[in-house]
Amino acid sequence: MAYRFKLETVLGVRRNLEELAQQKLAREITLLGEQKSRLAALMQQRQELIAEFEEEKHKQMLAPLFAFYMEGIFRKEQEVEAGRALVKAQQDAVIQTREELAGKMRDKKVMEKARERDYQKFLLAALKKEQKEADEQMVLRFRRKENLH
């Protein structure tokens, strides 16, 4: 008699859900890395613009050019702040996805423990059945020997 876990399909579903959560976490982490790279590039561009502005300030500069630099630096500051907000949002998404994954892993472990307990019960029942059959064979042999004498 082969062992069959009654809730094997549920365990399979839980395993699949855990795997999907792992894949989602990997995507979120990748997106976080991309967001951080974009933020670093924006910060670098801002620094380059500020350095260029500082260099131009030492020369005589026309008012429209000065205003152009100030506007450009202001826009870069806004882009950097938006980039920081995106990074923060992505970090929150990664944290949430990690928590979801942890929940899926707990659910799967609960089912695996249930399967293990069910298997131990199956083994115990099989052992009892085997012992009962062995006892019956001994009783039958003992009775045969009694009937022969």
C-alpha positions in Angstrom: 0.0 0.0 0.0 1.6 3.2 -1.2 1.5 6.4 0.8 -0.7 9.2 -0.5 -1.1 12.6 1.2 -4.7 13.8 0.9 -3.7 17.5 0.7 -0.8 17.0 -1.8 -2.5 19.4 -4.3 -2.7 22.1 -1.6 1.0 21.6 -0.8 1.8 21.9 -4.5 -0.2 25.1 -4.7 1.6 26.5 -1.7 5.0 25.6 -3.2 4.0 27.3 -6.5 2.8 30.4 -4.6 6.1 30.5 -2.7 8.1 30.3 -6.0 6.0 33.1 -7.5 6.7 35.2 -4.5 10.4 34.6 -4.8 10.3 35.6 -8.5 8.3 38.8 -7.6 10.9 39.6 -4.9 13.7 39.2 -7.4 11.9 41.6 -9.8 11.4 44.2 -7.1 15.0 44.0 -6.1 16.1 44.4 -9.7 13.8 47.5 -10.0 15.3 48.9 -6.8 18.8 48.6 -8.2 17.7 50.3 -11.4 16.0 53.1 -9.4 19.2 53.6 -7.3 21.3 53.7 -10.5 19.0 56.4 -12.0 19.2 58.4 -8.8 23.0 58.2 -8.8 23.1 59.4 -12.4 20.8 62.3 -11.6 22.9 63.3 -8.6 26.0 63.1 -10.8 24.4 65.3 -13.5 23.4 67.8 -10.8 27.0 67.9 -9.4 28.4 68.4 -13.0 25.9 71.2 -13.6 26.8 72.9 -10.3 30.5 72.5 -11.0 30.0 74.0 -14.5 28.0 76.9 -12.9 30.8 77.6 -10.4 33.3 77.6 -13.1 31.2 80.1 -15.2 30.7 82.3 -12.1 34.3 83.2 -12.0 34.0 84.8 -15.5 31.7 87.6 -16.3 28.2 86.1 -16.9 25.1 87.6 -18.5 21.9 87.7 -16.4 20.0 85.4 -18.8 22.8 82.8 -18.6 22.8 83.1 -14.8 19.1 82.5 -14.7 19.4 79.6 -17.1 21.9 77.9 -14.8 19.8 78.6 -11.7 16.7 77.2 -13.4 18.7 74.1 -14.6 20.1 73.5 -11.1 16.6 73.9 -9.6 15.1 71.4 -12.1 17.9 68.9 -11.3 17.2 69.2 -7.6 13.5 68.4 -8.3 14.5 65.4 -10.4 16.8 64.2 -7.6 14.0 64.5 -5.1 11.6 62.7 -7.4 14.3 60.0 -7.8 14.7 59.7 -4.0 10.9 59.3 -3.7 10.9 56.5 -6.3 13.8 54.7 -4.5 11.9 55.0 -1.2 8.7 53.7 -2.8 10.6 50.8 -4.3 12.3 50.0 -1.0 8.9 49.9 0.6 7.7 47.5 -2.2 10.7 45.3 -1.6 9.9 45.1 2.1 6.3 44.3 1.5 7.2 41.6 -1.0 9.6 40.1 1.5 6.9 39.9 4.1 4.6 38.3 1.5 7.3 35.7 0.7 7.8 35.0 4.4 4.0 34.4 4.8 4.0 32.0 1.8 7.0 30.2 3.2 5.2 29.8 6.5 2.1 28.4 4.8 4.2 25.9 2.9 6.1 24.8 6.0 2.8 24.3 7.8 1.6 22.0 5.0 4.9 20.1 4.9 4.7 19.6 8.7 1.1 18.3 8.2 2.3 16.0 5.5 5.2 14.7 7.7 2.7 14.0 10.6 0.4 12.3 8.2 3.2 10.1 6.9 4.3 9.2 10.4 0.7 8.1 11.2 0.7 6.1 7.9 4.0 4.4 9.0 2.6 3.6 12.4 -0.6 2.2 11.0 1.4 0.1 8.6 3.6 -1.2 11.4 0.5 -2.0 13.5 -1.1 -3.8 10.6 2.1 -5.8 10.0 2.3 -6.7 13.7 -1.3 -7.8 13.7 -0.7 -10.0 10.6 2.3 -11.5 12.3 0.4 -12.2 15.5 -2.4 -13.8 13.5 0.1 -16.1 11.7 1.6 -17.1 15.1 -1.9 -17.9 16.5 -2.7 -20.0 13.4 0.6 -21.9 13.6 0.2 -22.5 17.3 -3.4 -23.8 16.8 -2.2 -26.2 14.0 0.5 -27.6 16.2 -2.1 -28.0 19.0 -4.5 -29.8 16.7 -1.7 -32.2 15.5 -1.0 -33.5 19.0 
